[in-house]
Amino acid sequence: MGISAHWRVASARLESPHSEPVEPRAERLRRHGRRTGLYSLAFSLVALLIVLVALVVANTRQVKLSWLVGTGYASLVWIILASAVLGWLLGIATSVAFRLRTRRRRPGRRATPSEAGQTSPRAETEPSGGEAECR
């Protein structure tokens, strides 16, 4: 088999419908970028876990808690973790509240007068007195 025949076979393989399509450069870069992001996330989670374990080991002593009514004792690490979880939950609740109050209204849905803070649009187009005539 000569060089030209060898070249024809190789080019026929590239053009064959059975061969795998060549991945575009942008797709390959996007895939590698996604993989890098996942590795970064995994590394960050491992680092956070190490910091959390170090926090637990360093803060195992008992401390006195003074409440409005009475006092109590608890391990410092539980107080830190409980306050972190409480802050996280309050952050989620605040985010949901702001999202609900500032979301865009759907075009098909009309706001009630109490939501809009004004009189209803119907009252502005009705005859005097704001009541529709019924006959």
N, C-alpha and C positions, 0 to 999 in steps of 0.2 A: 504494500500500500504506500503510495507516494505522499509527499507533503500536501499536495493540493487535494487529494482524496481525503486525507486525514482532516484537513481544514473544513471540507464540506460536511463530514460527519459531525464534527464538533459544532459547526454553525447550525446544522439541522437539529442537534440536541437543544440548543438554546432557543430555537424557534418552535420546537415541538410543543403541542398543547399539553402534553403529559408532564412536562418539566415544571418545577416549582417557579412561581412568578418571583421576579427580583423585587426585594423590598425597597421602596423608595427611601432616599436618605432622610427625609423629614420624618417618616414613620419610624425609622431605626433610631434617630435621635430622640424622638418622643418616648419610645419604649425604654431606651437607656436612661432618660431623664426620670421616668416613672420609677424605674428600678433604683436609681440613686435616691429618690425621695423615700422609697420604702426602707432602704438601708439606713437612711438618716433617721427616720422615725423609730426603727428598731433600736438603733444606737441610743437615741434620746430616752426611750423607755427603759432600757437597761441602766443608763446613767441615773435616771430618776429613781429606779428601784434601789440602786446602791446608796443614793443619798437618803432615801427613806429608811433603809436598814441602819445606816449610820446615825440617823436622827433617833431611832428607837433605842439603839444601844447607848447613846449619850444621854438620854433623858428618861431613865427608868425610875428615878427617885419619886417619892410621894410628896405632894405639895398640898397645902391647905387652900380650900376654895371658900371664899366668903360670899354667901348669897344674901339677898335682901332679908330672908328669914332663915337664919341658921348658918352653919358652916359644914363643910365636908372635906374629905381627903380623897385624892385620886392621883394616879400616876400621871406625871407630866406629859408623857407621850400620848396618853389617851385624850388629854385636854387639847393638845396640839392637833391631833388627828380629827377630833370631833369639831373643833373650830374650822379646820380646813374643809371638811365635808359640808358643814353648815354654810360657810362662805361660798362654796361651789354651788350648792343648791339655791342659795339666794341670788347668785349671779345668773343662773338659768332662769329662775322665776322673773327676775328683772328684765332679762332679754326677751322672754316671751311676752311680758306685759308691754314693753316698748314696741315690739313687733306688731302686736295686736292693735295698739293705739295708733300706730303710724303707717299701717299697711294701706295700699292703694285700694280704693273702692272699685268694685266691679261696675262696668258701665251699665249693665242691665238692672242693677239693684239700686233702688232709690233710698236714700237715707230718711229715717223718720225725723220729724221735727225736733225731737229731743236730741238725736244724734247730730243734727246739723246746727242746732243752736239758734234756730230761726223759725219763722212761720212756715207752714207747709207750702210747697209750690202751687198746690191746688187753690189755696186761699187767695193767692195773688191773681188768679185768672177767673175766679168766680165773680158773680154779680155782687153788688154792694152787700155788706153785712157778712161776707165770708161764707154764706150758706148757699148751697145749690137749690134751685127751685125744683120741687118735685110735683109734677102734675100728672 
